[in-house]
């Protein structure tokens, strides 16, 4: 079961691997192998990440998938998701007023009059999450264009106290299902997302790449300064209200294929280290490591690789932490001269996280202090170019404090 790219050993190498000398077998213990018969949910999750699992001995009970709070509340009837439009009915006016209030609170940058006008517009449609009667705790306002095959998502928000419950993702799934049932020919959504919402919409299947022909939507949707236009195209065969079961089936199919093509489900016995009378541990022969020979290992591979410096490892962890921070979106790539024409007139030595990563990969940092200097340069440049009240300035201040905290934890 060794990789086919490895040439099978022969001659003295084969004899060494078989632990034979002058035709006599050396003392060698062939490891016992046991094959897993059934994996529980926890072990399947570990196997997907490449971690070998062991079903022998004591096996924990299958882990149960934790139900999200939003799904539980919907199932128990605590909340409901209802469509609403301005049809002049008292109930509709109550729900639309609740949606207007929610959007005005959660989207403070939007003019209040503008939100009111669009929510109550006869051409607008909405879905509302209501709790305990008519209390609106989440909602989405959209404008459908069935004859053009798309809809524009105008406003989308959930109440602050309920955001951790998964209301947003649940509402988006119900929105897609509602569109499919109400407008069968509509497959595309367009929306303008601000910098804080881009990540959320990407998780919900939206992309910055607009594949819908511009002639289809240009002139129909509202243009917003400072927003990023994003598109989502629905999958015809996917039931958005039953995604969990679909994903579970796909996952199981992948794991089944992995078991057919690999030995990752084979588990070997652990190592037993012998000790001398004085307590010293007897050196272990690599050939005694269970499963090592089956991977295609040969003694020729026992070449000491150059150790990676401690500082290199610290810098790699630091750049990963910086790039993964939720406020790092403005510092990921170089500032575009096309978008900010005067930037390079003010900032003479630009720096960003992608440039730092490239310098790190090419071993251009001789020490951790040089790496930290470049990171500080990113934040100093931002403070120099932007006003203290801007979101860029504030994010740079937060990121600077974050860098100092993780650098201190890393041993700086």
PyMOL commands that set and color helices and strands:
alter all, ss='L'
color gray80, all
select helices_A, chain A and resi 11-17+41-48+69-76+90-106+112-119+160-165+167-182+198-203+214-217+240-261+286-288+293-295+299-301+310-324+328-331+343-346+353-361+368-385+391-409
alter helices_A, ss='H'
color red, helices_A
select strands_A, chain A and resi 20-21+24-25+33-35+79-84+125-131+135-145+150-158+188-193+228-233+266-268
alter strands_A, ss='S'
color yellow, strands_A
deselect
rebuild
show_as cartoon
